[in-house]
Every structure is written in structure tokens, then in C-alpha cells.
């Protein structure tokens, strides 16, 4: 039965308030429904012309309303995550009861047969309340998009994600478009072809109307109507090219080779008449570029999780070229446009999604049941989002997953991967070899991950991918063009760390105990004279534009950068790090790297060069290439950033012959994180990564960084790390506010001590040498003097804190009140917000007691190996954990893991063999991340850790990553100096 053979039906079609892309694809579906004789009521905030330019029919009814807000954009390329959640709350949460009541009434009034949503959450719930079936048509859902925003906004916004997912669960099924994201809320899924608008005119007709010849190269500039304030210049285009500008304001002045398009211009025809497109990725731009085989030069958007899936589909079908944002804004377009012309987009799949979707909607409205997807359960399990943060499932290719989707999953870190070396199962360490390279200095220390990294370098030399995947990754392509293979390459390695005891007390001068973990970051560095340096095409074009000859440049490739949807490459002229004759200030550097959030990661790497220039007065006259490959997972509280900083600076120092001690190198790397990245961390992370040794705890007093000793872990004791799945960031709000509260507490204690000292000294009429005897006896003048000039809060003993100062410290204080009374808090890496209230008592108390706990822990490690020893060590860890919570640095996930350890401990203690786990605590900066667990070094303890892992997975859907094992720090590893062997037929056995 054809579309037109049905009785007329009534559809209510809800369109999200995010951009025009949703409205433009809805147009194509609605057009087919109306052609079939049905009546469609569209609820949208898009301009009428989007619909009426395509559909002229009395059966089309447009109702202007917005029931969600999508993603609020700070500019054309950046989403404001906090504003998006706030706007959604105002639009759809606060008004929710009214919206539901009004929509139910409206749906009944129009006698709707089916509700269709693209992809408004509340529409599905309203349909259910009205007793009407609903269907969603989309390639992404807002629960997945907003999940990332919750990480930035805090847990109090998490209910928004769950409410959206619950709304979606009311719909009958999802019509899933290509380029899709994980969407676990939907019960059933039907995959449909691309929905794209049809062409009205041929390429030649459009060019004739525009007065543009067939031989003229034409690029369409399409950034969703939001290029406000952008200045376009004539010289940005290659000679002879013209540019069609979408969405330009009437007031914007355009050069003669840029053509302003009307607001209601029909974009598909213009795209098909162009030679390439320059814009940002969205469903509308990607789908129509693929459908009409138009090469797409794209610039990344920040904080929009839909993009990696669309981007990878675009690149899989050979249709995309990425332009870095800096080159977009400074006009270095030519190399990208010329590269686009060499592409041959090859999307040959169906593009009749509008017709297919309309037919399914018609059948559903008429009462036809669509068979449930037999793989629906597996699909929902695959798509399950863990606390809204990440997808977890078993590795391996699943049935019917397109290649572009698999690649996008890998990029977002949605497939769990082992941090250990990817090694052939038939290989043993003694048989491993590094082809093509001769090691001139250093050794691999028996580390399989180092061997794997060297083999990766060897594969790059041959232009092959040494990993398990046969798909060429963009970052590997960039890396293969990074090095001059005739010159020497320097390789360093720095591990992450597990915070056993000490944690955030490091910045208060505590003793800390840290264990370098097995997972590490490798960095390869090469320096070349600018005339011999291999430049990427856009960097070469930038230098040619300056007309100054070869200049020293910095080029960086970061493997695994896609885990956070950030750009895999970064480059800059080294001269850009100078401000006249001096290195630029750290403040200016922080602003420089923050300009493009997708490249902000480069601050961790390039920042090491600026710190060496500033602190050691090093002059870099050669170009520098850097390849970063880190297996230290991000956001799990195991110091992934410190590993990158330490490995990078170690390799740069080796390449330039700089003799920097591990301790000094760690302190320099802390400056990178504090002043250039802008994260107010202590120094223990960098010190452990630089100075640690395998199977030993680094015992360090952070005043500022004195290594006391390396404590060998007793053979009967073992430590594990368990990842909660809740992303941790030392740059996060909670960590910074707790640090501020701690320094406020120190300032108050010093002020009280100074006042006490004044009262203890003789008055103007007292005899010389007079002293208040009672106060002297109670406090001791020298002791009070020391407390009045307290450099580190941990130098105050717990009994002195309780006896003299505890009652003087408020639970919390407004920033303005503190500043008025005390002027400042004397911390160089944080700034007090006058309008914010800060907790003070708990943050001040924590480091004072933590130092005592750490010292007791260290002493107990050398005690007799008994259950009592382990119980006491575990109790100290528990106390530390709950002290973190008192500071506001806990999380549901880490609390659950600690509770599971306790349950295991107490449940097994009644058995004859007892428990083998004794304690656990949150680690590092808190607010998520990992917990550290202590137990016996035995088989049963491993079994209990695995049981906890499975119980946590059953409760939360997240399978915790287990950190176990240890490895040497960067200082112990040293560096490798490599040179390519002359004969590719020989190899070096290790």
C-alpha cells in the first residue's frame, strides 16, 4: 500500500530549539507526510521560511514554541555547558508541570494520531500522558549531550539527565539516523537512511544565477548563522576563489571575493554548486555534504558530544579536512581548501531517509506494530551510559555496528582498553625487538609498554599502524609526518601515581606517601634546524605568509587525544612564546592556550618549554617535534597531567643536553600546571612521576618538596586503585575552593597566634623582660612565635590546634568578609571570590590531622607483619577518606567503593580465614577519581578486588578500572636516544 492510499492522519511534530539542522531535516519528513495527504502540526522555534520555502500546503500548521533549549553557544564554536544546563532548567524543568498539562490539552485538541519528536524530551512524556504513541527521529539524544556538562556543573544537575532519559523511555521506538551517538534510553531502534533536503536546481543553474563561471573555485562558508564579529579578509582565499557566506549580518562588511547570501537562501543547492564547504560539524552540514559529495573543511566545536560521531562518519567516507581554529580566525585557509579539492567523498548509501521515515511514521500512526529489534537488549546494554559520563562494554567489534561508529567509540574512550602494551600473544619480552632503530643511549628496563611505544615509532617510520586496528587514525597520519627520520629522537617515560596517603595535604606541607603506577606516558622529542624541519602544510603556509624564511616551530601530536574530543595536533611558532626579548608571562600563556578549548591540552606540553625559558633562561633556536602517547587514564585521579608534564620536560631536556635533577624537574613541572594550565595542585604528583621507584612508596615532605626516603612496600602488603567512573579534575571548583578554605584557615591561625603573642609580651609600663607567666606556661613564647609565622599548616600539631585554635576558626566565611578582615590568604595559585562562601574549618583541620595519620602509617609499615598491623593501616585510610568527605571532596562513587571494601572486610572477618582487605580511601584531589585499597598480597585479596569490581558494576553499570602494579619514575628510567638504522633488514634485539 502506497503512502497516498492511507486515510488522512494527524501528526504532532516537535522540533528541538537547538539550531536549524533539526528543522531542516524535519522539513523533508513533513514534506513526504503532506504529499501523502496527512496533516502535520509542527512545534518549532525556527523561522517559518525554513518550512514554507519547501512546503506550501494548508495541511502544514506551524506553532511557535520552544520546549527545550539544546546547547547554549558562547560563540559559533563553543558551547557554554553551565549556561546550557541552566537554560534547560529554566525552559523545561521549572515549567515542566505547565508544559505537560498544556501539551496534553493541545494534543487532544488537534486529535493527534502520533507524536514525533526531534528530539524534544518532554514531548514523549506528554504523549504518554495523553495516551498517544510517540516516536523519536534523531542521531543523538540530549541525555548523552548533557551528561558531559554535568561533569563541569556538579552533581546537583544530574537529575536533568535522568529526567530526560526517563522522558525518552516513553516513546515507542527510535528512528536512528546515521552518525548516531549512544542512546540508551530508547527501548527499540530502527535504523533509517540519511534524511537530507532535495536539490531544486543543478550546479550550472545555481552558478548562472550567481554569475559565477564553472571554472571558478567556490567555497561555502557555513557556521550556522553565528559568525558574529568575525572579520573576513580578501587575502584569506586563494587567488581566483570566491566564498558564499551563510548567515552574515546585513551590517557585516565583506570583501569583493566574499558573497553575502540571503537569510532564506536554499543551502542544499548552493552546497551542490560549490567545490567545498568551510564550517562546523552538525547533522545538517555533514549529511548534505556526504549526500552531495562535497568536501567539508571543518573546525571543531567544543563540548558537544554529537560531533565525534559525525566527524568520524565524515572522515570514514573521505569527505573531511580538519582546520585548526587559530588558522580559521587568522585567515590561513589556503592549504586546507587546496587539500579539500584532492578528496573524493564516497558516500554511496541511501539518502532517501525522509521518505523512509515518513512511511514508518504513517504505518505507526495507523496502528501497525513494528517488530521489536531482536538485538535491542544488547544494543541498550552497549549504549548504557555510566552516571551519564561514559559508555562501558566489552572490547571487540559488535554485530551491525558501522565502522564510523566503532571509531567514534574508540575516540571517546567508550570501549575499555588495557593501558598495558599491545603485544602479540605469541611474543615474550625476550623476543621483542625494535625494528629500524638503534638505541644509542639508555635501556628499556624490561618495560613492555616502552617496547610497544618504540615499535609504534618504527611503524610510523614505515607509515603503518602497529596497533591492533587496521584503520588509520588521523593522529597517526600526523605523527608519521612529524619526524625527520634521519635525525636522532629522544624518548622519555613518566608514570602516573596512586595516592596512598597524604593527598590534598601536600599543599599544606604534609608528609605524603605515593606509589608510581604501572601505567605511564611516553614522549618522543626531536630537535631540528628550521631549514631541515618537516612542516605540516598549514604551518608551512603560515611561515610563507610571514615571508621571513624558516623559523623555529613547535609541532605536537597527542595519541589518544580523541578520548576528550580534542584536536590531536598542535603547532605554533616558538617566537609566539616571546614577548619582545623576554618569554611571555605565565598569565599571557594561560590566556593564549585557553583561546581554543579543543587545543587547551597543549598547555601541558608546550608549557614545559615556556617554563624552561623563564626559569632556566634556556633559548630554543631549533624547531621541536613532540609525540605524546599516554596510557595513564584521564580523570581517574592518578595524575595523568603530571605524567605528561614530566615525560615531556624530561625528553626536551635530554634532546637539548640539559642536566636537570628529578626533584628540580618536578618543581618546574608544577609551575606548568599551576601557572600555565591554571590548576592549583600541590607538587606530590610531579615528584612521584619524576622521583618514584617501582614497588616503593615515595615518602616526601611537601615543604616544598623534600624526599625523605623511598619506603619499600612490605612483601605481605599490596595496594590497588579502583576507578569510580566519576571524572576528577584538580582544576575543578571543589578542589580550588577547599584549597582556598585551607589557606584561609592558616591565615586565621597565624592572626590568632599573633594576637596571643602580643598579649604575652610586656606592656609599655612593665619592667624590662616582663612576661605573662600563665600564658607563657600555657603556650610558650617561642612556640607561639612559630605559629604566628606558620609557613605550612601541617607544622601545627593536632593537640595545639584543638587546645588553642579550633574554636577560633569559623565553619565557613564569605569571601568578602575574609578579605575585609585579613586582606588576603597568601596563596599564589588561587583567587578568592568575594561573593562566594567558603568552608574553612574542615579544610583547615584536614591537613593537620592528615600529617599525623601519614606519619603513623609510615611507621606502621615497618611493624611486625600481623593482622593488627594491617587493620591499623586500613583504619588510618578510612579516617582520611571521611575527612575528605567533611571537606566536601567526596563523591557517591568513591563512597560506594569504600563501603564495598568495608562490607567485604567485615563480612569475611567472621570466617575462619578472615578478610584479606583492610582499608580504602579516596585519592588525590577527590571529588571522584579513584580509591586506594590496602590488603594482603595474596590470591584471595585479588579475588575480593574482582568481586568488588563486579558488585560496583552491578550497582552502577560502570566496571571500575583496576590499577595494580608499579613502575619506575622518569628519573630512574632516564631517556632513550634513538637513531634509525641504515638497513631496514636488520633489527635490534632487546
N, C-alpha and C positions, 0 to 999 in steps of 0.2 A: 504494500500500500504506500503510495507516494505521500509526500508532505502535504499536498493540496487536497488529499482525499479525506482528511480529518474534519470533524466538526470544529468550529472556531473555539479556541481555548483562550484563557486569560492568564497571563504571566505577570508576576511582580518581580522586577529585576533590580537588585540593589547593587550599586557600584561604590567601591571604596573611595574615600576622599583623597587618596594618595595619587597625585599626578594624573596625566591624561592617558597613560598607557593602558590602564584598565578600561577606561571609557572607550578607547578606540577599538579594542578587541571585542567589547560588548556590542559595539555597533554592528559588527559583522554577524554575530549570532542573532541579534534582534532583527537585522535585515532579512535573514532567512526565515525567521518565525513569522514576520509580517507578510512576506511573499507567500507563505503557506496559508495566509488568511487569518492568522491569530492576532489577538490584541495584546500589546505589551505596555506595561506601566514601568517606566524607568525612574528609579530614585537615585539622583546624582547631584553632585555639585559642579560638574563640568559644564562649560558653556554649551548653549543649545546647538551652535553650529556644528559641533562635533558629531551630533546625531542627524540634524536636519540637512546637512550637506549631502548625506548619503541616503536618507530615508525621508520621503515626502508622502505621508500617509495619515489618514485620520485615526488609524489604529495604533499610532505611536503617541503615548502620553508621557510627558516629562514632568516629573515632580522634583522641584529643587529642595534638597535636604541632604545633610551630611550626618551620618550616624556613627562614623569613626573618623579618625584624622590621619591614619597612616603614619609616616615618618616625617617629623618636622625637620626641615632642612635649614641649617645655619647659612648655607650658601649652595651654589649649584652642585657642589661635590661633597659636602659634609652634612651628615645627619646629626642633629642635636639630640642625643639619646635621652637626657633628662627631660628636656622640653617635650619630646615625643610622648613619654610616659605621663607627664603632667597634663598635656593636652588631651591624651586619650582618656585620662581620668575625668577631666572636665567635660569632655564631649560624650563619653559613653558610660562612665561609671556613676558619676553624680546624677546624671539624668536617666539612669537605667530604668527605674520604675515607670517614669513618664513615657519613655521611649517604647517600652514593651506594651503598655496599655494603649498608646496611640497607634502603634503599628498593628496590633491585633484588630483594633476597630477599623483601621483603614483597609486591611486585607479582607475583612468581611464585607466592607462597603463596596469594594470593586469586584467581589466574588472571585477572588484569585483561585485558579486551579493548581498553581505551582509557584513556589518562591524560588528564585535563582539568586545566588549571591556571589559576587566577585569583588572582594571576598570579605563582606561585612559580617562580623561575628554575630552581633545581636539579631540580625535578620533570621538566622537559623532558629534561635530561641523563640523569636516572635512567631515564626511559622508554626513551631511545635505548639505554642500556647493557643494558636488559632485553629489547630487541628488540620494544618495543611502541610503537605510534604514539601521538603526543600532539597535543593541540590546546589553544590558549590562548583564553580568553574574557575580554576586558577593554577598557577605554577608555584605559589608559595602561600603560607598562612601566617597571620600576624603573631601567633604564639611563638613560632620559630624566630621571627624577626625580633620581637620584643625580648626574647629570652636573653640575648646578649646585653640588652640595655639594662636589664635587672642587675647584672654584674656591676655596672657602674653606679646604679642608683641605690642599691641596697635591698635587703630582703623585704622591706615594707611594701615594695611594689610587686612582689612575687605573685600576689593574689590576682593581679591583672592577667598574667599569663595563664593561670589556671582557669580563670573565668572565661577567657577567650577560647581555650581548648574545650571547655565544657559546652560553650555555645555551639562550636563546630560539631561536636559529637551528636547534636540533634539532627543533623542533615542526613538524608538517605544515603548519599554517596558523593564522591568527589569525581568530577571530570578533570583529570590531571593533564595539564599541558606540558609539552617538552620544556626542558630547562628547569624541572621541578626540584624543590627542596624537600627534606624530610617533613612529612605532615602526619604525625601520629594520631591526631585527634579524630580522623575520619575513619568510619567503620569499613567502608568499601571504596574501591577505586576503579575507575575505568579510564584507561589512557586514550587520549584523542590526539589528532594531528595538530600542528601549529594553526592557530587562529590568526589570520592576517587579513588586512583590508585588500580588496581587489584593486587592480590598476584600471584607471579610466582612460589614460592616454598613453601612447607609445613614447619611447625615448625621443624620437625625432620630433614628434608633435610638441612635446614639452620644451625642447631646446629651441624650436622655431618660435614658439610663443615668447620665450625669454630673449630671443635674438642672439642665441649662443650657437656657434658653429659646432659641427660634430667633432672637429679636431681639437677643440678647446678642452683642457682638463678641468673638471668641475668637482669640487668637494662641497658637501652639505654639512653645515655647522649646526649640530642639534644637541642642545643641552637642556631640553625640557622647558624652555621659556624662562630660564633663570640666570642668564649671564649678566645680571645687573652689575653695573660698574666696570665691566670688562672693557678694556680698550683694545680694539683690533687695528693692526697696522698693515700697510700695504706690503712692506718687505717680508711679512711673515709667510706669504705664499710664494711658491716657486714662480719663476718668471713665466708668464703666459697663462697662469691658472686663475680661475675665478672661484669665489666662495659664495654659496647661498646660505644666508643667516636666518635660522628659525628663531622666533621669539624675541627679536631685537625690539627695544622700545622705540617709539617714534622720535624720542629726543636723542637717541644714541647716534653719534656721527660715525659714518662708515667710509673707509677709503673707496676709491673708484673700482677696485677689483673685488669688493665685497658687495653683495646684492641683498637688500632687505626684502624678506618675504612677508606677505600679508599675514595677519594673525590667523586667518582661516584658510591658509594655503593647504592643499591636499598633499600631505607629506609623501605618501607612497609613490605617487607619480614623479615627484621631484627626486626621490631616492633612486628610483629606477633610471632616471635620466642622468644621474651623477656617476662619477668614476670611483668615488669612495666617500665615506662619511666620517666626520670627526665629532665625537660626542661622548656621553656617558652611557653606561650599560643599564638597560631596563628591558622588560619583556618586549615592549613595542619596538624599540630600536633593534634589538637582537633578532627578533622573529622576522621583521620585514627585511633586515639586511640579509639574513640567511635565505629567505624566500626568493628575493630578487637578486641573490648572488652579488651583493655589494660589499666590497672590502670595508671593514669597520676599524678605524683608528680610535681607540677608546682610552679614557682616563678614568682611573678608579674613583669610586665613591667610598667614603668612609662610613663604617658602622651600618652596613646594610647587607644582611646575610644572604639575600637573594643573589647577589652579584657573582660569587664564585661559581655557582651552578650554571648561570647563563654565560659567564665568561668562558668556562671550560667547554660548554657546548659550542660556543662560537669558535674557539680555537681548535676543537676537535674536527670541525668541518672546514678548517683552514680559512677562516674568514676574519681573523682579528689580529691587530697590531697594537701593543700597549704603548702609550705615550706617558712619560712621567709628568706629573703636574707642573713642575718647575718649567719644563720646556713648553708646555701649553701656555703658561702665563707670560713667558718671556719671548715667545714667538719663534722658537726653534722647531718649526713644523716640517721643514723640507725633508729630512731623512725619513720621517715616519710616513709622509704622504707618498714618497717615492717607493718605500718598502711596500705600502699597501697595493700599489699598482702591480707588484710582482705576484700577488696572491691569486689563487684560483679557487674561490669558495665552492664547496662541493656538496651542499645540502640538497639531496635528491629525494628526501622523504616527502610524504604528502603534506600539502598546505591547505587542505580543504576543511580545516578544523571547524570553521564557522558552520558549515553545512552539517557536519557530523554531530556537533554539539546540539544544534537546533533539532535535529531528528531525535536524539536521545531525550532531550527535554520534552519534546512533543509526546513521545511514547510514554514517558513517565507521568506527565500531566493527564494523559488519557487512561492511566491505570495499569499500564504494562509494567510488570516487575522485571527488573534486570537481575540476572543471576549474580549471586554473591561471588566475589573473586575468591577462588579456592585457595589462593595464597595470601588472603587478606590477613590472617593471623601472623604469618611470617613477615608480611610487609609492615604491619603495625609494630611488631617487635623490633624490626630493623629500624624503624623510624622513631622509636621511643626516645624522647629527649630526657636526659638526666637532669632533674631540677631545672629544666629549661636551659641548660648550659651546653650539653654536647650529646651526640649520638654515640651509643655504645653497642657493639655487636661483634660477633666472631669475625676474624680476618678471613679473607678469601672472596672470590667472585660469586655473587649470588645469582640465581636464575633470573633472567629477564631484566637485569639492571643495565642500562645503556653505558657504554664506555665513558661518555662525558660525565655521567652521574658518579660512577666509581672514582674517576679522577677528582671530582669535586669533593667527594667524601674524604679521600686521602688528604686533600689540601686543607680541609677544615679540621683534620685530626679526628674524624668521626670513626675511623677504623683504628682500633688499638694496635699499636706497633711496638715491637720489642726495641728497647734502647740499645740492646747489645748488638754486636756486629752482625751484619747479614752475611752469613757464611754458608757455603755449600755444605750439606750434611756429610759429605764424604771427606771433607778437609779436616785435618788436625793442625794445631798450631805449628808443629814441627814441619809440616808440609807446606805451610802457607808461604807465598812468595810475592814480591812486589815486582811486577814486570816494568821494564823500561827505565827504572830509576836506580841510581846508585846512592847509597846513604853515605855521605861524606863525614857526617858528624852525628853523634847521638845513637840511641838504641830505642827499640820499641818496648822494652821492658816486659816482653811477653804479653802485651795487651792486645787482645783480638780486635777491639774496636779501632785501635790505631792502625793495625794491619789492614782492616777493611777500608779505612779512610785513605790510606796510601794506594790501595787498589782502585779506589774511586778516582783518585788523581790520575792513575795510569789509564783508566777508562776514558777520562776526559781528553787525555792526550790523543787517543785514537778516535775521539768523537763518539764513543759508545757509552751506554749506561751500564755500569757494573752492578746496579741493584737488581732486585728480582723482577721488577716491572720492565716490560719491553717498551712501554710508552715513553717517549722523550719528554722530559719535563723541561719547561721553559727555563727554569733556573739552571739546569744542567747545560742547556744550549749556551746560556750566557757565560757559564763557568768555563766551558770549553774554549771560548774566545777571550778568556781573561788573561791567561799567562803567555809569556814568551817562553816556549818550551826549550829554548837553547840556553836560558839563564837559570841560575840557581833559585830554588824555592825553599823557604824555611817553614817548618811545621811545629806547632806547639799544641799542648793538650792541658786542659784545666777541668777538674771535676766539679760537680755540684756538691752540696753538703747537706747532711742531716743534722739538725739542731737537737742534740741530745739533752743538754741543759744550758740555760743562760738566756737564749732568745733575745727578746727586746731589751733586756737589761744591759745589753752591750753598750748602748749609747749613754748609759749611766755609769759605766766604768766597772761592770761586774766581771768576775771570772766566768768564762764560758767554756763549754766542752762540746766540740764539734767533730763530726766524722765525715771525711770526704767519701762520697758515694761512688759506686761503680760507673754511673752514667757521667759522661764528660762532653766537653766541647772541644773540637779540633779546629784550628785556624791555620790556613796556609797563606803566607805572605811572600810577595816578590817585589823587589825594587828595580826599576829600570830607568835609564836616562830617557827624558821625554822624547827624544828623537827615535828611540827604539821601542817605545811603549805601544802596545796594541790598544787602540781606542775603539770603543763602540761608536757606531755611525753617528748617533746624535751628539756624542761628546766631541767627535771629530768636527761635526758641523758647527758646534758652539765655538770651538777654537778657531776655525776658519773665519767665523764671523768677527772675532776679535782682531784678526789679522796681525797677531803678534808672534807667529811661529809656534813651535812646540812648547807647551807649558806643562809643568808637573801637575798630574791629576791623581785623584783617588778614585778607584773603582772597586766596589764591593758586591759580592754575590752571597746571599744567605740561603743555604739549603733549608728546606722546611719552613720557609717564611710564610707559605700559604696557610699554615696552621692558624694564623691570626688574620688571614685575609689581608696581608700587607704586600707591598711590592717586593719582589725577590732581588731587585738590584738597586744600587745607589751609586751615584758618581758626582763629583764636584771638583773644581779646580782647587788645588791646595792653597792658591793665593786667596781664595774666599775665606780661609781661616785667619787671614791677617787683617788688621785694622791699621792701615798705614804701615809703619815699620814694626809694630808690635802685634802679637797674637790678639785676636779678638777676645773680648771679655767673656767670661763664662755665661753671664746673663744674656749677652747677644747671641752666643752659641745656642743656648736653650731656646731662644726665640726662633733662631734660624732652623733648627731641626723640628720645631713644633709646627712650622708653616704647613707641612703636608703630613697629616697623621699616618698615611699609608707608608711613609718613609721615616717616621719618627724613630723607628727601631735603629736606624743608622747612628743615632747619638751614642749608643753603647759602644759602637765600633770606632767611628770617626772621632768620637770624643777622646779616645785614648791618645790620638795624635795631638790634639789641641792641648791636653794636659802635659804631655811631654814637651811641647813647645813652650808652654807657660812656666812650668815648674822647673824643668831642667835646661831650658833655653836651647833646645835641640832645633836645628834648622834642617828642614826636609827639602832637598833640592831635586830629588828624583821622584818619578811617579811611583805610586804604590798600588799594588793589586792585593785584594784580601778576599779569601774564600772562607766563609764561616759555616761549619757543619756541627750542630749541637744535638746531642741525644738527651740533654737534660730537659725534662718536660717543663713547659712554661706554666706558671700559675699554680704550681703544686707546693710552693713553699720550700723548694730545695735549691734556691739561689741560681736559677738559670741565668740571670743577668750577670751575676758575679763571674760565673764560668766564662761567659762570652768576653767580658772585660779583661779578665786575667789572661785568657788564652790569646786574645788579640794583642794586648800590650807585650806579652812575652814574645810572640812571633815578630812583632815590629822591632822590639829591642834586639832580638837575635839578628834580624836582617840588617840592622844598622850598627851592629857591633857595640851596643850599649850594655854595660855591666851594671845591672840593677838588682839588688838583693830581693829575695821573695817578699820580705817584710815591706820594704820601701815600695815595691811594685804594687802590693796590696793597698797601701795607703794612697798611692796615686790613682788606682782604680776606684777607690772610694770617692775621690774627688770627681771622677767622671759621673758616678751615679748621683752624688749629692748635688753637684753644681751644674752639670750639663743635661743630664736626664731629668733631674729635679725630684729624685726620690730620696727622702730623708732617712736612709738606712744607716746603721752602725757599720763597723768595719769587720765584724767577725766572718761575714760571708766571703769577702775577698781574701782575708787572711787564711781561711781554711782552704780555699781553692788554690792559693799560692803556696802555702807552707805546710799543708797537711801531708800525712803519710798513710799508706794503706794499713788498715786494721789497727789504727791508733786514733785516740781522741786528742785533738789539738786543745791543750789547756792554755787559755790566753786571758790575760787581764787587759781589758779594753781601756787602757789609760795612757795613750790611746790604743796601743797595740803591742803588748809585751807578751811574747810566747814564753810561758813558764816551763812547759815541758810537753813532750808527746807521751801520752799515757797509753800503754799497751792495753788493749781490751783483753781482760782475762779470758782464757780459753773456754770457760764454762758459761760465759755470758755472750748474748747476741742481741743486736739491735736491728729493728726493721722500721721502715717507713710505710705508712698506708695512706694513700691519696683519697681525700674525701670527695673529690669531684667538684668542690666549690672553689672557684678560681680565687687565688690570693694575689694581692699586689701591694708591695711596700709603698707604692705611690698612692694607695687608696686613702680615702677620707679617714677611716677609723684609725689606722696606724699613725697618721700625721697628728690627729687630734690627741691621741694618747701620749704621743711624744711631747706635744706642747704642754699637756697637763703635768707630765713628769717634770719638765723644766720649770713650770710654774711652781710646783711643789718644792723644788730645790731653792728657788728664789725666795719663797716664803720662809723656809727653814733658815736660810742664811740671814734673812732680815730679822727673824726672831732671835737668832743667836747673837746678832749684832746688838740688838736691844738689850739682851741679857748681859752681854759683855759691858755695855755702857752702865747698867745698874750695878755691876760688880766692881767697877773702877771707882777710886776715891772722888768725892765731890770737891769743889773749888776751895772749901774751907777746911777740908780734912787734912790731918797731918800727912806728910810725905810717906808714901808706902802704905797708906790705909787701904784696907780691903774688907769687904763684907764677908765675915767669917762663915756665916751659914751658907751663903751662895757659893763661896769658894769650896766648902766641904762638899756641897751637893754636886757641883758642876766641874770645878777645876778650871782655872783661868785659861791654861794652855789648851785644854780640850774645847772650851767654848770658842777660843780664838780660831782653832782649826775648823770648827763648824761654821763660823761666820765667813770663812773664806773657802767654803766647800767647793772643790772643783768637780767632784763626781759624787753623785748621790749615794752610790754604793759604799762610799767610805764612811757613811754613818751606820753605826751598828743598830740592829733591831731594838736592843734594850734602851739605847739612847733615844731612838725615835719614839718609842712608846712612853718613856718616862718624861720627856721634855716637849716634844714637838707634835705628837699625833693630834692632840686636842686643838692645836693652833691651825691646822690645815682644814679648809672647808671641803665639803663633799664635791662642790662644783663652784665655778665662778664665771661671770660674764666677762668676755674678753676686754670690754671697755673698762669695767671696774678694776680688773687686774692692772691694766695699763695705767690707769689714773693713780693707782696706789704704788705700783712697783716699777713703772716706766717701761720695762722690758723683761723678757725671760732668758736672755743671754744664750739663745740658740741660733746659730748662723744659718741653719738649713730649714727652719720653719718660720712661718709668719702668723701672728695672732690675728684672728678676725674679730674686730671689736663687737660685732653683733652676734657672736656665737657663744654659747655657754659650754664650758669645758669641764669635764670631770677632772678632779685634782687629787683627791685623797687616795683612791685606788691606784691610779698610775704612779703616784709618789711612793706608796707603800710597797708596790710590787718589786722594784729593783733592790730595795733594802733587804727584803726577805729572800729574794732570789739569790743574791750573792751568798747568803748563809746556806741556802739549800744546795747550791752548786759546790761550795767548799765541802759540805758534808758528803755529797755524792762522790766527789773525787776521793775523799779519804776512805769511804766505804769500799771503793773499787779494789783497794789493796787489802781489805779484811779477809778473813777466812771464808772459803767458798761454802757457804751454808744457805739454807732456805731463808734464814733470818736476814742474812746479808741482802739477798735478792728482794725480800719483802720490804726492807728499809729503803733500798734504791727505788723500788716501784712506788712507795708511798711519797717520796720526795717528788717524783714525776707527777703523781696525781695532784699534789699540792700546787705545783707550778701550773698545771692545767687550769685548775679552778681559780687561781689568781689571775690568769689571762682573762677568764670569763668576767671576773669582777671589774676588770679594766674595760670591758666592752669589746674584747677581741676574740670572743668565741664564735662558734657557728653551729648550726644544727648538725651538720655532717660530722664535724670533728667530735662534738659531744657524743654522737651516736657511736662512733668508733671507740672512743674511750669507754663508754658504757658497755659495749660488747666485750672489750678486754676484761672489764671488771666482772661481767657475768661469767665469762669463761673461767676466770681466776677463782671465783667463789664457788661456782658450780663444781669444778673439778677438785677443789680443795677437800671436799668431803670424801673423795675417792681415795683408795689406798695409795695410788701413785701420785696423787696431788696434781695441781696445775703446773704448767711449765711457763706461763706468762705471769708477770708480776706488776706491771705498771705501764702507763701510757700518758702522753701529753701532746697538746698542740705544739706546733713548731714555728720557728721564725717569727714573722710579723703577725701571725694569727689571722683571724677573720677568714677562715677557710684554709686551703692548702692541705698539708699532711699532718699525721700524728706520728710520733716516735713511740715504739713499743719496746720494752725490755723483757727478756725471757732467758730461759736456759738454752744453751747451744746443744739442741738435741732434735731428734726426728719428730718427737711429739709436739714440740713447740712450732715447728713448721706446719704440721697438720692443723694445729689450732689457729695459726695465722690464716691458712687457707679456708678454714671453716668460718672465721670472722669475715673474710673477704666475701664468701658466698652468702652469709647472713645479711651483710650490708647490701649486697646486690639484690637479694630478695626483698629487702625493705625499701630500697630507694630506686632500684633499676640501674644503679651505677656500679660497675665492677671496679673496685679500687686497684690502682697500680701498686704493686709491692716493690719497695726499694729494699734490696738486700745486697750485701757485699760492699767492698770498699776498694779504693784505688789511689795511686799517689797524686799529690798535688803538683802544680806546674813547676815548682822549684825542683822537686825530686825528679820529675820527668825530663827537665831540661828542654832541649829543642833538637829537631832533626834538620839537617842540611842536605837537600836532595839535588841531584843533577841527572838529567836524562841520559841514559846510556846511549852510546852511538849505534849499537846494533840492537834492533828490536827482536832479534832471535835469542838473545841471552837474557837471563834474569838473575836476580839476587835472592838466594835462599836465606831465610831468617832463622 
